[in-house]
Amino acid sequence: MAGSAALPRRKPRLRTELSESDEQRLQEAVALFGLPKAEVVRRLIRASVQAGPALSAENTVVIVDLANQVRMVGRNLSQVLRAIHRGQAVPIEDTEPVWRGLHEVIATINAELTEMTVAYGSKLRRAGKLTPSQDGRS
């Protein structure tokens, strides 16, 4: 048994046969998402059990942009907090437009992320016939 601990554990693999139409759909998904076949299959599996979003390559670019915007907002909030602690901040009443604008930006980012992760994932699961049936049977 001591010898088997030295061997690296192999990752589980899946080998399957596809019909010509399923292979065509897989090729379309590869082109749409800009990902290798194996990654498309992994994301479809994750999406089918809602363990993670299945995003297109375009949506992945948007996610990176949104993450940068969130970081920028975080840096701005940090600067505001430091100014408050130093006593250099303007009165709170004068900051209302800033907070309203910040709220709007956060709401926009949240809506975009929700659209991509929930709506897109739901659409993908429906298109792949990966949604549970209405009568409780999968």
Secondary structure, DSSP 8 states (H G I E B T S, - for coil): -HHHHTS------------HHHHHHHHHHHHHHT--HHHHHHHHHHHHTTSS----HHHHHHHHHHHHHHHHHHHHHHHHHHHHHHT-S--GGGGHHHHHHHHHHHHHHHHHHHIIIIIHHHHHHHHTT-S--TTS--
